[in-house]
Amino acid sequence: MTKAIKLLTALPPPQRERLMSLAREVSFPEDARIFEAGGTADRFWVIRSGAVSLDQRVTSIQRVTVASLGAGDLLGWSWLFPPYQWDFGAEAFSPVRAYEFEAAAVLRLCEEDPGLGMSLVRHVAEILAHRLEMTRGKLMEQYGQHRRSVL
């Protein structure tokens, strides 16, 4: 199983400093919708404090939480891949403080510094791989519980 990594601590200090030069501090109150699935993904965040729930809409009124994120976690990766639309929704589970990064500025920085770009993409891919493994584990666990209750 892959290990959970934190984007900012995974980057070497010079690359982290360059990326952080683009950061803007933001906050979200508890229960605030940060983004909706299908919306334009033009930024991302690194959570400083608080908790965020990633969710998937199941029906027009029901959402299912697919992941919970906390301090140091990357919130949003859809800005990196076409069609640049959020795959999930996100809601502040508690008051949240975060660093916000505009995708266009980060992508320009990555073009100027290909080493940073490669490092950023590699670490985002590692984060995604870990989250995929965690989701697969949860699905297997739920499937096992469902099978036992049916038998």
C-alpha positions in Angstrom: 0.0 0.0 0.0 1.2 3.5 -0.8 2.0 5.8 2.1 0.1 9.0 2.6 2.2 12.0 1.7 1.7 15.7 2.3 2.4 17.8 -0.7 4.3 20.7 0.9 6.5 18.6 3.0 7.2 16.2 0.1 8.6 19.0 -2.1 12.3 19.8 -1.6 12.7 23.2 0.2 13.6 25.3 -2.8 10.7 24.0 -4.8 8.3 24.4 -1.8 9.4 28.0 -1.5 8.8 28.7 -5.1 5.3 27.2 -4.9 4.5 29.0 -1.7 5.3 32.3 -3.3 2.0 31.8 -5.1 0.0 30.9 -2.0 -2.8 32.9 -0.6 -4.2 32.3 2.9 -8.0 31.6 2.9 -10.6 30.3 5.3 -13.9 28.5 5.1 -16.5 28.4 7.8 -18.0 25.1 9.0 -20.5 23.6 6.4 -19.3 25.9 3.6 -19.3 24.3 0.1 -15.8 24.8 -1.3 -16.6 23.4 -4.7 -19.1 21.2 -6.5 -18.6 18.2 -8.9 -18.6 19.4 -12.5 -17.5 22.9 -11.6 -14.5 24.6 -13.1 -11.3 23.4 -11.4 -9.1 26.5 -11.6 -7.4 26.3 -8.1 -6.4 24.0 -5.4 -5.7 24.2 -1.6 -3.4 22.7 1.0 -5.3 22.5 4.3 -3.6 24.2 7.2 -6.2 23.4 9.9 -9.7 21.9 10.0 -11.3 19.1 8.1 -12.9 18.8 4.7 -15.2 16.1 3.4 -15.0 15.0 -0.2 -18.4 13.8 -1.4 -20.1 12.3 -4.4 -23.7 13.1 -5.2 -25.8 9.9 -5.3 -29.2 11.4 -5.9 -30.4 15.0 -6.3 -30.6 15.3 -2.5 -28.1 12.7 -1.2 -24.3 12.9 -1.0 -21.9 10.2 0.1 -18.6 11.1 1.8 -15.8 9.4 0.0 -12.9 10.9 1.9 -12.0 13.2 4.8 -9.0 15.5 4.6 -7.1 17.3 7.3 -4.0 19.4 8.0 -1.4 19.1 5.3 -3.6 17.4 2.8 -4.1 18.5 -0.8 -7.6 19.5 -1.7 -8.2 19.4 -5.4 -6.3 17.8 -8.2 -8.7 18.3 -11.2 -7.0 21.6 -12.1 -4.1 19.5 -13.3 -6.0 17.3 -15.9 -8.4 18.1 -18.7 -11.3 18.8 -18.7 -10.4 20.8 -15.6 -13.7 20.0 -13.8 -14.1 18.8 -10.2 -14.8 15.1 -9.9 -16.2 15.4 -6.4 -17.7 18.1 -4.2 -16.0 19.4 -1.1 -17.4 20.8 2.1 -15.8 22.2 5.2 -16.5 19.8 8.1 -15.2 22.3 10.6 -13.7 25.8 10.2 -10.9 25.4 7.7 -7.7 27.5 7.1 -5.8 26.7 3.9 -3.3 27.9 1.4 -5.0 28.5 -2.0 -3.1 28.3 -5.3 -4.5 29.5 -8.6 -3.9 26.8 -11.2 -2.9 29.0 -14.1 -0.1 30.6 -12.0 1.1 27.2 -10.8 1.2 25.8 -14.3 3.2 28.8 -15.5 5.6 28.3 -12.7 5.9 24.6 -13.7 6.7 25.6 -17.3 9.4 28.0 -16.1 10.8 25.3 -13.7 10.3 21.9 -15.3 12.0 20.2 -12.2 9.3 21.7 -10.0 6.6 20.7 -12.5 7.8 17.1 -12.6 8.1 16.9 -8.8 4.6 18.4 -8.4 3.0 16.0 -10.8 4.8 13.1 -9.3 3.7 14.0 -5.7 0.1 14.6 -6.8 0.1 11.2 -8.6 1.3 9.6 -5.3 -1.4 11.3 -3.4 -4.0 10.1 -5.9 -2.6 6.5 -5.8 -2.9 6.5 -2.0 -6.5 7.8 -2.1 -7.4 5.2 -4.7 -6.1 2.4 -2.5 -7.9 3.8 0.5 -11.2 4.0 -1.5 -10.7 0.5 -2.9 -10.2 -0.8 0.7 -13.3 0.9 1.9 -15.3 -0.5 -1.0 -14.0 -4.0 -0.3 -14.9 -3.6 3.4 -18.4 -2.5 2.5 -18.8 -5.3 0.0 -17.7 -7.8 2.6 -20.2 -6.4 5.2 -23.0 -6.5 2.6 -22.2 -10.1 1.6 -22.2 -11.2 5.2 -25.6 -9.5 5.8 -27.1 -11.1 2.7 -25.9 -14.6 3.6 
